[in-house]
């Protein structure tokens, strides 16, 4: 059954969701407040890099199933379901900023004159949904005919289109059979492919996304702490991770050692959960999260100090080539990027830092220069840092790069380079946690 669906908010989540719902056969209108963004999206052009998204946007803006607007009047009594895909950025105290959600409710609700389902997809502190439900019903002419549900998203940047079209699970936080039926109609195609469904209350739905991100962040910080121990003790953290991953109780996912996590989700989501846990008196959880963050931050400093150590303890005036600015491969997102933290750290100590990334474009900033190619970045470099695991970097020819650099030293911060190939070409390749292979 084809539904009419609005998606309010056309950031990374909302744009991908709107295109995905059109692919499922629904009529979709996306809403944003920025005219330039709406114009670009209506032309089938995303305003961020995400594999496969441009094709999906082009296909469905042409088909007529997908369009974008600035006007809430276009969606208020048109849509059967309204998805809220607003950002919840981090406030200075670590809590979530819900102002975009509140502003959207205040703009949308007074225009809702017929029954509709409003579905939250933003990551919010537990307890947010009931307050939004009360606000909706108080402001909407349709009153109790407006129902709120919560459906957390589990998109991975770089894989968001696939995660939307072929989700590994669907979580529906609902308050009625009617809401559940509507959500099952929205996702009829993935459900026909036997996608697992979890049906739960609003509070559990709110908690699931933050719990998932916190658990994954904990695994990443754990293996990075073990990498530091391997470095000192003479072990190989990649072999250790492989052995742990064969234990069905643990699994190999997110046990890849390196620079740690960053981006727009993990850091803010786990901090927001820590703040909420403190507010509710569950200090054991907030203490765990704070430890995870300490390890993650320390890993960046560890790599930067390792670079300084490889240059004999003096980095001032030395050229550092940084390969990668995005927080991970497959995206142009530089929010809380470990690569940029390392670049800033080394610049602050006097290094000349040049950064190259195949997709991320940095605003002009003090501290280092963004260049247009690997060749430009490594020319006359005293040390090369591989900090984002783009395939382009993984398959570089070290023999071709060797004549360009001043010193053939490379630190593999993602443990993705083939060490024997680099060493055979005369490079000193250093990987945190692999002291046994140096």
Secondary structure, DSSP 8 states (H G I E B T S, - for coil): ---EEEEE--SHHHHHHHHHHHHTT-EEEEE-S-HHHHHHHHTT--SS-BTTHHHHHHHHHHHTSEEEES-GGGTTTT-SEEEE-----B-TTS-B--HHHHHHHHHHGGG--S-EEEEE-S---TTHHHHHHHHHHHH-TTGGGEEEEE------TTSHHHHHHT-S-EEEE-SSHHHHHHHHHHTHHHHHTT--EEEE-HHHHHHHHHHHHHHHHHHHHHHHHHHHHHHHHT-BHHHHHHHHHTSTTT-STT---SS---SSSHHHHHHHHHHHHHHTT-HHHHHHHHHHHHHHHHHHHHHHHHHHHHTTT--TT-EEEEE--SSSTTB---TT-HHHHHHHHHHHTT-EEEEE-SS------SS-EE-SSHHHHHTT-SEEEE-S--HHHHT--HHHHHTT-SS-EEEETTS-S-HHHHHHTT-EEE-TTBGGG-
